[in-house]
């Protein structure tokens, strides 16, 4: 039996695109800075967004909350007999984000690989890539996210 089924493998390459209904805004920038303990004056004034804001916010997605209360992008993969573990994120920031920017996030299911843990349990490693652009289609950031489904 394999965790990487044909049905899951067929999903590799899927994309989802979310465009914010309005500019990011000074308040969103300021609130994120306050919530994260950021003391940079340009962030607290709402002039420039802290780098990870666009990667961590869900305000552009306008999605309903799931059973856990999360209202952001998710692939909702069915991998029976596993538990989900966040593997981490790798960010690349291309240019500062300002309050007037209208963010578009393009998520792509980049790949899946089945591996075995040191203790012999199977795991499915899922890689997603999100690219964030502004209203002029200029690249703002890239976020590579790793999720791991570990056999119970």
Buried (B, 14 or more C-beta within 10 A) or exposed (E): EEBBBEEBEEEBEEEBEBBBEEBBBBEBBBBBBEEEEBEEEBBBEBBBBBBBBBBBBBBBBEBEEEEEEEBBBBBEBEBEEBEEEEEEBEBEBEEEBBBEBBBBBBBBBBEBEBEEEEEEEBBBBBBBBBBBBBEEEEEBBBBBBBBBBBBE
